[in-house]
Amino acid sequence: MDLMEAKVALDTLWVVLAACLVFFMNAGFAMLETGLCQAKNAVNILAKNFIVFAVSSLAFWTIGFGLMFGDGTPFVGLSGWFLGGADNSPAMGDAYQGVFSSLSWTGVPLAAKFFFQLVFAGTAATIVSGAVAERVKFLSFIMFSFVLVAIVYPIGGHWAWGGGWLGSAGFRDFAGSTVVHSIGGWAALTGVIILGPRIGKYTAAGKVQPIPGHNMGFATLGTLILWLGWFGFNPGSTMAADAGLIATVALNTNMAAAAGCLSAAAVAWIVLGKPDLSMILNGTLAGLVAITAPCAFVTTGSSVIIGLIAGVLVVVAVLFFDRMKLDDPVGALSVHLVNGAFGTLAVGLFATEGGLFMGGGIASTLTQIEGILAVGVFTAAASAVVWYALKATVGIRVSAEEEREGLDTGEHGMEAYPGFTSRAGI
């Protein structure tokens, strides 16, 4: 084995391992969302989090990967369906032509490139699950997830990562604060608005009536799994066994998570009077989401600052969305949408090269804002079209009776905890 073959082998091993860590984040989302929702909907939430990756796999293989990374226009890829077409390979020299030029910078095999990007696409769809939990139809969620991963996510992703116009303009998002988390967040926001709140969440006078989760142990375990998975999510985005960069990204990722955890705990303690566990968990996730874009571009000290700000933002955002009567059972909007946008902006503010606070001027910040707004407007508009189309055809919300009884029996004909006596949900 020559040096090039050895490098490709090591790079591939790292990328696939990182992808497996990100895949395991599905378990984290499943536990987190289930724990933060009512026992009568546990089977439904577990089923959504399980099936969404299967749906995403087929959607991304057939259509999404080509739209996102295939050669085409600055706005959309036009080649590479079903992974068809030659891969660009640095080992073959500059003259070698393939149909995935935007991924030619990494020398791992095409299958590894696809698998790594697939787990990211699946994550974007999973984000939607929690925000629309406890009232969305199972079939409608499956259909929406397919369209999101096949069309909506890849187009926004192409702009930033697939050789599109945003990337060409200097937009930076190392591991997906905007491409993954904000896209998932915008899609979730439109679903929350169109679905409406759960029965009993708000009184006629607009007062918030908390609907507590049924298992904070699940939620805590889920968050720990997600924290672990993020060490594949961010460092894996090197897509090469670059020891120095992997170590730096991993450290920055962890420090932002820790800072977000502590600042959210402190703010919740001050504002709510108690160190609310759900806020502590979401503060950790907020730090992870916020550092996802700048993790390779900032110092460890900046990572801590980013995490501290993210922890504050998530608590404020949860209270804001409740005040606006936007019912998000798990805080997905506050974690992924708000801090996805903040993390993307943080590149323009804190990046060692070109960051506003590092003496780089305003240009990078303006480019980041342009990307946040462009991807946000497109994703929200496209998602709204899909949600409304589903609402007009198959419907998107379960009946009031089914919602009161629980989606487990209504949608799946089973219970998560058979034989146990439980209080009726709201």
N, C-alpha and C positions, 0 to 999 in steps of 0.2 A: 504494500500500500504506500503510495507516494504522499507527499505533504498535502497536496490538494485534496486527495481522497480522504485523508485523515481529518482534515478540517471540515469537509462536508459531513462526514460521519458524526463528528462531535457537535457541529451546529445542528444537525438534524435531531440528534438525541436530545439536546437541550430544548429545541422548539417543541418536539412532541411531548416531552415531560412537562413543559410549561403549559401546553395545551390541555394536558390531562388535569393539571391543577385547576385551570379555569373551568374545565368540564365539571369538576367536583363542586364548583360554586353553585351548580344547580341544586345540590343537596342543601347548601347553605340557604339559598333563597327559599327552598321548600320549607325548611324548618323555621326560618324567620317569619315568613308570611303566615304559616299555619299557627304558630304560637301567638302572633299578634291578632289573630282573628278568632271567631267564636267556634266552640267545639262542634256545633251542628254543621259547620262548613269545612271541616278539616279534610275530609276525603276529596271534596271538590278542589280545594287549593292544592293538595298534593297531586291530584290528577293533572291539573293544569301545568304545574311546574315540571311534571314528568314528561307529559306528552309534547310540551312546547319544544323540547330539543329535537324530538323526532320530526316534528313539523318543520323546524328550522333547517334540519339537515337536508331534507328533500328540496325545500324552497331555495336554499343557497346553492345547492348542487345544480339544480335545473336552470335557474335564472340569475339568482342574486350575485354569485361570484363573478359571472361574466359582466353584468352591469357595473359592478364595483371596480373590478381590476382589469377587465379586458380592454384592449386598445380600442379607442373610439374617438369621441369628441371631448372637449373640456367639461361637458355636462353629463355624459353618460358613456359607459363602456358598450361596445357593439360587437364583441366577440368573446369566445371562450365558453360558450354554453356547454353544460355537462362536462366541464373541464376539457373540452375539445380544443385542439390547436396546440402548437408547440410552445414550450416554456422558454422564457428567456433565461439563459444561463451564463454567468460571468466566466465560467470555465471554458466556454466555447469561443470567447473572444468578442470584440465589439461588433464584428460583422454578422454575428449570429442573430437571426430574426425570429421572434416569437410573437405571441399575441397578448402577453402579460408584462409589458414593459415596465409598468409601475412597481412590479415586484422583482425586477431584475437585480436590485441591490443586494438581495439575499440569495446565497447559493444553494439553499436546501432544495430538495426535490419539490415539484409542484404539489404532490399529495400532502406534504408537510405544510406548505404554504396555505393550502386550502383548509386543512384541518385546524390550524391555528386561527385563521380568520373566521372559520365556522363557529368556534366556541364564543367568539366575540359577538357574532350576529345573534346567536342564541341568547346571550346575556341581554341584549337590547330588548328582545321579545319578552323575556322573563320579567323585566322591570314593569311592564304593563300589567302583568298578572296581579301583583299586590295592590296596585292603585284601584283596580276595578273589582276587587274581591267582594264576595258575599252578595252579589246581585247580577253578575253578568252570566249570560247563557254559555254553557260549555262549548257548544258548536260554534257560536259566534266568535268566541275567543280564539278557537282553533283557526277559523277562517281569517280573522284579522291578523293573527300571528303569521300566517303563510304570506299574506300580501305585504306585511311589514318587512319580513326578511327577504322576500323575493324582489321587491320593488322599492319601497320607501327607504329603508335603511341603506341599500346599496347605492342609491343615487346620491344621497347626502355623503356617504362614505367615499364615493368616487371623486366628489369635489375636493375632498381633503387628502385622501390617501391613494386614490386611483389614477393619478396623473391629471386631475381636474383643475379647474380654474382657481380654486382657493389655495391649493397646494402651490400652484405656480405663482400666486401672489405673495407667498411667504407665510401663509397660515401654518401654525405649528400645534399639533395635538399628538404627543408621543404615543399614548396608549388608549386614548378614546374618551376623554372627559366630554367632548362634544359628539364625536362620531358614534360612541356607544351609549353613554349615559344620558346626554341631553336628547338624543334622538329617541331613546326609550322613554325619557321623561316627557317630551312633547307629545308623543303618541299616547302616553298615559293620561296627560292632562286633557286632551280632547275627549278621551273615553270617559273620564270622570265628569266632564261638563255635560256630555250628551246623555250619559246614563242617569245622572242625577244621584243624590245621596241615598244611603240606605234608609229604610223605614225606621223612624224613631231617632235618627241621628241628630236632628234639629227640631226644636219645638216650633209651634206656629209663630212665636215671637222671635225666633231666630237664635234662641239659646242653645248652646252645644250640650248634648247629652252623651257623655262618654260611653262607648261600647267596648269594654275591656277585652283584651286578648285572653285566651283560655289557658295558655301554657308559656310562661315566661322562661321556663327551662329550655323549651324548644327554641324560642327566640334567641336566647343567649348562645346556645350551641350553634345555631345557624349563623350568627354573627361571627363567632370564632372560626367557623369553616370558611366564611367569606374572607375574613382577614388572612387566613392561610392561602386561599386561592388567589388573592391579589398578588402574592409573591410569584405567581405564574403570569398573571395578567399584565403587570407592569414590566418586570424584568424580562419576561418572555418576548416583549415587543422589540427587543434587540434583534430577534430572529437570527441570532448568531451567538456562539459561545465566547462572547467578549467579556473576559473576566472582570476588568475594571468597571465597565459600564453596568454590568449585571449587579455588581456589588453596590455601586452608587445608587442605582435605581431602587434596589431592595431596601437599602437603609433609608432613603428619602421616603419611600412608601410607608415604612413602619413608623417613622417619626411623625409623619403627618397624621396617621391613624391615632397614635397615642395622644397627640396634642388635641385632636378633635374630640376624643373621648373625654379628656379632662375639662376642656372648655365647655362642652355641652353639659357635663355634670354640674359645673359651677353655675352656668346660666340658669339651668333648670332649678337648681337649689334656690337661687335668688328669686327667680320669677314665680315659680310654682310652690316654693316653700319646702320642697322635698327633692332629693336627688333621684328623679324618676328614672327607672331602669331603661324604659323604652327610649328615652332621650339619650341616655348614655350609649346605648347600642347604636342608635342612628347617628350620634355624634361621631362615633368611630368610623362608620360607613361614610359619613360626609367627608371626613378627612381623607379617606381612601379615594373617594370619587374626585375630590378637588386636586389631589396630587397626581392623578392619572395623566393629565396632559403635560404638566411641567416637570415630572419626576426626573427626566434626563437632562433638564436644562437649568436646574436651580441648585443652590447649595443646600446642605442639610439644615442650616439655620433658617433659610427661607422656607424649607419644607415645614418646619415647626410653626412658623408664622402662618403659613397657608392653612395648616391643620387647625390652629387656634381659631382663625377666622371662620373656617368651615363649621366648627362646632357651635359657634355662636349663631351662624346663619341658619343652621338646621332647626334649632329651637325656635327662633323667630319665625321661620317659614312655616313650621307646623302650626303655630298659633295663627299666623296670617291666613293660611288656607282654610282653617276652621272658621275664622271670622268671615271669610268670603263664601262659606257654605260649600266648599269643595271637599267632598268626603273621600279621603284617602286613608283607608284603614291601617296601612303600614308605614306611612310617611315617605313613600317612594318619590313623590314630587319634590319634597324638601331635600331629600338625599341626592337624587339623581339629576333632576332638572335644575334646581337652584345651584347646587354645588358643581354640577357639570359645567354650567355657564361660568361660575366663579373660577373654577379650576382652569378653564380655557383662558379666561381673562388674566389669570395669575401668570401665565407664560409671558404676556406682554408687560407685566409689572415687575416680575422677579427674575426673569431669565438672565443668566450671567452675560449672555451676548444679546444685546439689544433691549433688555428690560428697562422700563421707565425708571424704576427705583435704583437701577444699577448704572444710570447715566447714559442709557441708550436712546433717549428721546421718546417721542410719542408714536412714531410710525408703527412699531410692532404692536402696540396696544390697539391702535386703530384697526390694524389688520385682523387681530383677534376678535374685536367687536364685530367687524364685518362678517366673519365666519360664524360667530354665535347667532347673529340675527338672520343671516341667509339660511343656514341650516334649520334654525328654529321656525322661520316663516314657512319654508317648504314642508317640513315635517308636519307641522300643525295643520296646514291646509290639506296635504295629502291624506293624513290620518283622519281628518274630519270627513272627507269625502268617503273613505272606506267605512267609517262608523255609521254615517248616515245611510249609505247604500245597504249595509247589513240591517240597519233598523227598519228600512222600508221593505225588506224582503223576508229574511228569516227572523227578524227581531233580535234585540240585543239584551233585553232584560227579562229575568224570570218573573213569573206572576207574583203578586203580593202574598198570596197564600204560600207559595213555595218558598219565598224569601223568609217568611215568618217561621215556617216549619224547618227550614234548613235545606241547603242545596244538596247535601249528601243524600238524603232520601229522595228528593225530587228529581235530581239530575242523574244520580248513580245507583239508587236503590239499595244503599247500604249505609252503615254508620261507622265512624272511626272508632267509637268506643261502645260496641254492643254489650248489653248486659249491665251497663252502668246507668244509674239514674242521674240525670242532669237537669239543671234549670232550663226552662224554655228561654230561647233567645228573644231579643226585642223584636 
